[in-house]
């Protein structure tokens, strides 16, 4: 799966149709909030949301940023993976 990376968003689309996405705007200097995770029903159950959060956290940490989340899926993921909120 070839994800498209932007500064505050990672997504996957086919023929212009959005099939998976995570957004993490910078809410304060150095603080990025994962506020939205979406996976189309056609891709559910394949670990896509897990991969999106993993990639977002990696991208944020590579920028020496701090990760917070308002998205319930991301909050659960961060807790399960021992990441600070």
DRENTORKOL-3810 file (N, C-alpha, C; in nm, 4 decimals):
REM DRENTORKOL-3810
@n.u->0.0846; n.v->-0.1171; n.w->0.0000; ca.u->0.0000; ca.v->0.0000; ca.w->0.0000; c.u->0.0895; c.v->0.1239; c.w->0.0000
@n.u->0.0675; n.v->0.2128; n.w->-0.0927; ca.u->0.1487; ca.v->0.3336; ca.w->-0.1045; c.u->0.0761; c.v->0.4517; c.w->-0.0415
@n.u->0.1149; n.v->0.4838; n.w->0.0824; ca.u->0.0561; ca.v->0.5973; ca.w->0.1509; c.u->0.1162; c.v->0.7260; c.w->0.0974
@n.u->0.0375; n.v->0.8318; n.w->0.1014; ca.u->0.0826; ca.v->0.9651; ca.w->0.0630; c.u->0.1067; c.v->1.0421; c.w->0.1919
@n.u->0.2253; n.v->1.1008; n.w->0.2043; ca.u->0.2646; ca.v->1.1716; ca.w->0.3255; c.u->0.2612; c.v->1.3218; c.w->0.3025
@n.u->0.1950; n.v->1.3922; n.w->0.3916; ca.u->0.1964; ca.v->1.5377; ca.w->0.3955; c.u->0.2439; c.v->1.5776; c.w->0.5346
@n.u->0.2611; n.v->1.7049; n.w->0.5594; ca.u->0.3175; ca.v->1.7467; ca.w->0.6883; c.u->0.2296; c.v->1.7097; c.w->0.8073
@n.u->0.0988; n.v->1.7113; n.w->0.7909; ca.u->0.0089; ca.v->1.6818; ca.w->0.9027; c.u->-0.0992; c.v->1.5809; c.w->0.8641
@n.u->-0.0686; n.v->1.4987; n.w->0.7645; ca.u->-0.1683; ca.v->1.4045; ca.w->0.7140; c.u->-0.0985; c.v->1.2914; c.w->0.6395
@n.u->-0.1526; n.v->1.1703; n.w->0.6570; ca.u->-0.1070; ca.v->1.0546; ca.w->0.5801; c.u->-0.2337; c.v->0.9901; c.w->0.5267
@n.u->-0.2337; n.v->0.9555; n.w->0.3982; ca.u->-0.3556; ca.v->0.8985; ca.w->0.3425; c.u->-0.3262; c.v->0.8035; c.w->0.2277
@n.u->-0.4314; n.v->0.7322; n.w->0.1891; ca.u->-0.4251; ca.v->0.6363; ca.w->0.0785; c.u->-0.5495; c.v->0.6574; c.w->-0.0048
@n.u->-0.5306; n.v->0.6652; n.w->-0.1357; ca.u->-0.6447; ca.v->0.6810; ca.w->-0.2254; c.u->-0.6226; c.v->0.6011; c.w->-0.3525
@n.u->-0.7335; n.v->0.5649; n.w->-0.4135; ca.u->-0.7309; ca.v->0.4935; ca.w->-0.5405; c.u->-0.8265; c.v->0.5657; c.w->-0.6342
@n.u->-0.7763; n.v->0.6028; n.w->-0.7507; ca.u->-0.8567; ca.v->0.6736; ca.w->-0.8500; c.u->-0.9280; c.v->0.7938; c.w->-0.7895
@n.u->-0.8587; n.v->0.8664; n.w->-0.7030; ca.u->-0.9136; ca.v->0.9864; ca.w->-0.6421; c.u->-1.0079; c.v->0.9626; c.w->-0.5257
@n.u->-1.0362; n.v->0.8364; n.w->-0.4934; ca.u->-1.1247; ca.v->0.8057; ca.w->-0.3809; c.u->-1.0411; c.v->0.7824; c.w->-0.2558
@n.u->-1.0718; n.v->0.8591; n.w->-0.1514; ca.u->-1.0021; ca.v->0.8455; ca.w->-0.0242; c.u->-1.0444; c.v->0.7154; c.w->0.0428
@n.u->-0.9457; n.v->0.6296; n.w->0.0745; ca.u->-0.9744; ca.v->0.5009; ca.w->0.1370; c.u->-0.9199; c.v->0.4887; c.w->0.2784
@n.u->-0.8226; n.v->0.5711; n.w->0.3132; ca.u->-0.7673; ca.v->0.5689; ca.w->0.4484; c.u->-0.6974; c.v->0.7027; c.w->0.4744
@n.u->-0.7069; n.v->0.7486; n.w->0.6012; ca.u->-0.6486; ca.v->0.8791; ca.w->0.6321; c.u->-0.6288; c.v->0.8946; c.w->0.7820
@n.u->-0.5235; n.v->0.9663; n.w->0.8171; ca.u->-0.5013; ca.v->1.0103; ca.w->0.9538; c.u->-0.4543; c.v->1.1552; c.w->0.9464
@n.u->-0.5052; n.v->1.2382; n.w->1.0377; ca.u->-0.4645; ca.v->1.3783; ca.w->1.0410; c.u->-0.4112; c.v->1.4101; c.w->1.1803
@n.u->-0.3094; n.v->1.4963; n.w->1.1832; ca.u->-0.2440; ca.v->1.5302; ca.w->1.3095; c.u->-0.1890; c.v->1.6725; c.w->1.3027
@n.u->-0.2795; n.v->1.7710; n.w->1.3121; ca.u->-0.2343; ca.v->1.9105; ca.w->1.3070; c.u->-0.1494; c.v->1.9477; c.w->1.4284
@n.u->-0.0641; n.v->2.0452; n.w->1.4076; ca.u->0.0153; ca.v->2.0982; ca.w->1.5181; c.u->-0.0747; c.v->2.1944; c.w->1.5943
@n.u->-0.1015; n.v->2.1656; n.w->1.7204; ca.u->-0.1939; ca.v->2.2466; ca.w->1.8001; c.u->-0.1220; c.v->2.3501; c.w->1.8858
@n.u->0.0018; n.v->2.3213; n.w->1.9166; ca.u->0.0904; ca.v->2.4135; ca.w->1.9876; c.u->0.2290; c.v->2.3901; c.w->1.9299
@n.u->0.3209; n.v->2.4776; n.w->1.9610; ca.u->0.4566; ca.v->2.4586; ca.w->1.9099; c.u->0.5099; c.v->2.3229; c.w->1.9563
@n.u->0.5376; n.v->2.2354; n.w->1.8595; ca.u->0.5940; ca.v->2.1043; ca.w->1.8885; c.u->0.4958; c.v->1.9993; c.w->1.9360
@n.u->0.3667; n.v->2.0315; n.w->1.9395; ca.u->0.2648; ca.v->1.9367; ca.w->1.9848; c.u->0.1702; c.v->1.9076; c.w->1.8686
@n.u->0.1581; n.v->1.7794; n.w->1.8348; ca.u->0.0738; ca.v->1.7370; ca.w->1.7240; c.u->-0.0388; c.v->1.6493; c.w->1.7777
@n.u->-0.1608; n.v->1.6801; n.w->1.7399; ca.u->-0.2774; ca.v->1.6090; ca.w->1.7908; c.u->-0.3371; c.v->1.5200; c.w->1.6817
@n.u->-0.3330; n.v->1.3895; n.w->1.7045; ca.u->-0.4002; ca.v->1.2976; ca.w->1.6124; c.u->-0.5495; c.v->1.3126; c.w->1.6399
@n.u->-0.6194; n.v->1.3737; n.w->1.5453; ca.u->-0.7598; ca.v->1.4063; ca.w->1.5681; c.u->-0.8574; c.v->1.3291; c.w->1.4797
@n.u->-0.8041; n.v->1.2494; n.w->1.3875; ca.u->-0.8944; ca.v->1.1812; ca.w->1.2942; c.u->-0.8225; c.v->1.0624; c.w->1.2309
@n.u->-0.8878; n.v->0.9472; n.w->1.2368; ca.u->-0.8397; ca.v->0.8282; ca.w->1.1670; c.u->-0.9582; c.v->0.7691; c.w->1.0934
@n.u->-0.9396; n.v->0.7412; n.w->0.9652; ca.u->-1.0475; ca.v->0.6869; ca.w->0.8825; c.u->-0.9939; c.v->0.5725; c.w->0.7978
@n.u->-1.0701; n.v->0.4635; n.w->0.7919; ca.u->-1.0415; ca.v->0.3533; ca.w->0.7006; c.u->-1.1736; c.v->0.3125; c.w->0.6375
@n.u->-1.1770; n.v->0.3106; n.w->0.5061; ca.u->-1.2971; ca.v->0.2711; ca.w->0.4332; c.u->-1.3363; c.v->0.1282; c.w->0.4711
@n.u->-1.4643; n.v->0.1019; n.w->0.4722; ca.u->-1.5137; ca.v->-0.0308; ca.w->0.5113; c.u->-1.4552; c.v->-0.1428; c.w->0.4251
@n.u->-1.4189; n.v->-0.1123; n.w->0.3013; ca.u->-1.3621; ca.v->-0.2148; ca.w->0.2129; c.u->-1.2237; c.v->-0.2608; c.w->0.2577
@n.u->-1.1577; n.v->-0.1827; n.w->0.3460; ca.u->-1.0222; ca.v->-0.2154; ca.w->0.3921; c.u->-1.0161; c.v->-0.2527; c.w->0.5393
@n.u->-1.1280; n.v->-0.2487; n.w->0.6073; ca.u->-1.1273; ca.v->-0.2749; ca.w->0.7513; c.u->-1.0843; c.v->-0.4175; c.w->0.7815
@n.u->-1.0232; n.v->-0.4339; n.w->0.8978; ca.u->-0.9777; ca.v->-0.5651; ca.w->0.9413; c.u->-0.8414; c.v->-0.6045; c.w->0.8872
@n.u->-0.7733; n.v->-0.5128; n.w->0.8208; ca.u->-0.6425; ca.v->-0.5426; ca.w->0.7620; c.u->-0.5271; c.v->-0.4725; c.w->0.8348
@n.u->-0.5571; n.v->-0.4069; n.w->0.9462; ca.u->-0.4521; ca.v->-0.3396; ca.w->1.0221; c.u->-0.4122; c.v->-0.2039; c.w->0.9675
@n.u->-0.4951; n.v->-0.1468; n.w->0.8822; ca.u->-0.4610; ca.v->-0.0186; ca.w->0.8185; c.u->-0.4588; c.v->0.0952; c.w->0.9213
@n.u->-0.5582; n.v->0.1015; n.w->1.0095; ca.u->-0.5621; ca.v->0.2078; ca.w->1.1099; c.u->-0.4394; c.v->0.1996; c.w->1.2004
@n.u->-0.4034; n.v->0.0791; n.w->1.2401; ca.u->-0.2837; ca.v->0.0579; ca.w->1.3207; c.u->-0.1606; c.v->0.1134; c.w->1.2495
@n.u->-0.1470; n.v->0.0824; n.w->1.1231; ca.u->-0.0324; ca.v->0.1286; ca.w->1.0444; c.u->-0.0323; c.v->0.2810; c.w->1.0315
@n.u->-0.1508; n.v->0.3410; n.w->1.0122; ca.u->-0.1591; ca.v->0.4866; ca.w->1.0004; c.u->-0.1117; c.v->0.5547; c.w->1.1284
@n.u->-0.1569; n.v->0.5056; n.w->1.2444; ca.u->-0.1153; ca.v->0.5660; ca.w->1.3709; c.u->0.0349; c.v->0.5466; c.w->1.3902
@n.u->0.0839; n.v->0.4274; n.w->1.3608; ca.u->0.2272; ca.v->0.4001; ca.w->1.3726; c.u->0.3087; c.v->0.4973; c.w->1.2869
@n.u->0.2673; n.v->0.5174; n.w->1.1634; ca.u->0.3386; ca.v->0.6078; ca.w->1.0734; c.u->0.3294; c.v->0.7530; c.w->1.1202
@n.u->0.2123; n.v->0.7937; n.w->1.1684; ca.u->0.1948; ca.v->0.9307; ca.w->1.2165; c.u->0.2836; c.v->0.9564; c.w->1.3376
@n.u->0.2842; n.v->0.8640; n.w->1.4324; ca.u->0.3678; ca.v->0.8792; ca.w->1.5518; c.u->0.5145; c.v->0.8875; c.w->1.5117
@n.u->0.5564; n.v->0.8026; n.w->1.4214; ca.u->0.6958; ca.v->0.8049; ca.w->1.3754; c.u->0.7293; c.v->0.9397; c.w->1.3115
@n.u->0.6399; n.v->0.9904; n.w->1.2265; ca.u->0.6636; ca.v->1.1183; ca.w->1.1596; c.u->0.6708; c.v->1.2318; c.w->1.2620
@n.u->0.5804; n.v->1.2309; n.w->1.3600; ca.u->0.5803; ca.v->1.3351; ca.w->1.4632; c.u->0.7088; c.v->1.3291; c.w->1.5458
@n.u->0.7469; n.v->1.2101; n.w->1.5898; ca.u->0.8684; ca.v->1.1957; ca.w->1.6714; c.u->0.9940; c.v->1.2314; c.w->1.5930
@n.u->0.9953; n.v->1.2035; n.w->1.4630; ca.u->1.1097; ca.v->1.2414; ca.w->1.3792; c.u->1.1258; c.v->1.3922; c.w->1.3688
@n.u->1.0163; n.v->1.4655; n.w->1.3956; ca.u->1.0210; ca.v->1.6125; ca.w->1.3971; c.u->1.0451; c.v->1.6639; c.w->1.5389
@n.u->1.0820; n.v->1.5717; n.w->1.6296; ca.u->1.0996; ca.v->1.6046; ca.w->1.7714; c.u->0.9724; c.v->1.6617; c.w->1.8320
@n.u->0.8582; n.v->1.6155; n.w->1.7799; ca.u->0.7293; ca.v->1.6608; ca.w->1.8298; c.u->0.6771; c.v->1.5719; c.w->1.9410
@n.u->0.5751; n.v->1.6217; n.w->2.0062; ca.u->0.5042; ca.v->1.5480; ca.w->2.1108; c.u->0.3691; c.v->1.5068; c.w->2.0548
@n.u->0.3288; n.v->1.3833; n.w->2.0836; ca.u->0.2041; ca.v->1.3278; ca.w->2.0313; c.u->0.0949; c.v->1.3357; c.w->2.1365
@n.u->-0.0202; n.v->1.3898; n.w->2.0973; ca.u->-0.1421; ca.v->1.3829; ca.w->2.1770; c.u->-0.2520; c.v->1.3357; c.w->2.0832
@n.u->-0.3661; n.v->1.2978; n.w->2.1388; ca.u->-0.4733; ca.v->1.2480; ca.w->2.0529; c.u->-0.6106; c.v->1.2809; c.w->2.1092
@n.u->-0.7005; n.v->1.3185; n.w->2.0204; ca.u->-0.8420; ca.v->1.3302; ca.w->2.0543; c.u->-0.9210; c.v->1.2193; c.w->1.9853
@n.u->-0.8616; n.v->1.1563; n.w->1.8865; ca.u->-0.9220; ca.v->1.0424; ca.w->1.8176; c.u->-0.9193; c.v->0.9227; c.w->1.9128
@n.u->-1.0347; n.v->0.8600; n.w->1.9346; ca.u->-1.0419; ca.v->0.7498; ca.w->2.0315; c.u->-0.9548; c.v->0.6314; c.w->1.9904
@n.u->-0.9480; n.v->0.6007; n.w->1.8620; ca.u->-0.8635; ca.v->0.4898; ca.w->1.8174; c.u->-0.7162; c.v->0.5204; c.w->1.8490
@n.u->-0.6729; n.v->0.6414; n.w->1.8182; ca.u->-0.5338; ca.v->0.6792; ca.w->1.8431; c.u->-0.5032; c.v->0.6816; c.w->1.9926
@n.u->-0.5980; n.v->0.7278; n.w->2.0749; ca.u->-0.5774; ca.v->0.7275; ca.w->2.2197; c.u->-0.5527; c.v->0.5849; c.w->2.2692
@n.u->-0.6354; n.v->0.4921; n.w->2.2238; ca.u->-0.6212; ca.v->0.3518; ca.w->2.2638; c.u->-0.4865; c.v->0.2971; c.w->2.2160
@n.u->-0.4499; n.v->0.3253; n.w->2.0914; ca.u->-0.3242; ca.v->0.2781; ca.w->2.0349; c.u->-0.2063; c.v->0.3306; c.w->2.1170
@n.u->-0.2072; n.v->0.4591; n.w->2.1468; ca.u->-0.0976; ca.v->0.5189; ca.w->2.2230; c.u->-0.0851; c.v->0.4563; c.w->2.3606
@n.u->-0.1971; n.v->0.4331; n.w->2.4252; ca.u->-0.1962; ca.v->0.3681; ca.w->2.5566; c.u->-0.1393; c.v->0.2271; c.w->2.5474
@n.u->-0.1843; n.v->0.1503; n.w->2.4490; ca.u->-0.1397; ca.v->0.0123; ca.w->2.4330; c.u->0.0073; c.v->0.0003; c.w->2.3958
@n.u->0.0610; n.v->0.1050; n.w->2.3337; ca.u->0.2007; ca.v->0.1020; ca.w->2.2905; c.u->0.2924; c.v->0.1838; c.w->2.3817
@n.u->0.2407; n.v->0.2203; n.w->2.4980; ca.u->0.3230; ca.v->0.2884; ca.w->2.5979; c.u->0.3681; c.v->0.4273; c.w->2.5588
@n.u->0.2914; n.v->0.4918; n.w->2.4727; ca.u->0.3258; ca.v->0.6283; ca.w->2.4322; c.u->0.2574; c.v->0.7264; c.w->2.5263
@n.u->0.3246; n.v->0.8357; n.w->2.5569; ca.u->0.2665; ca.v->0.9399; ca.w->2.6417; c.u->0.1579; c.v->1.0136; c.w->2.5666
@n.u->0.0596; n.v->1.0585; n.w->2.6399; ca.u->-0.0431; ca.v->1.1462; ca.w->2.5813; c.u->-0.0189; c.v->1.2885; c.w->2.6260
END
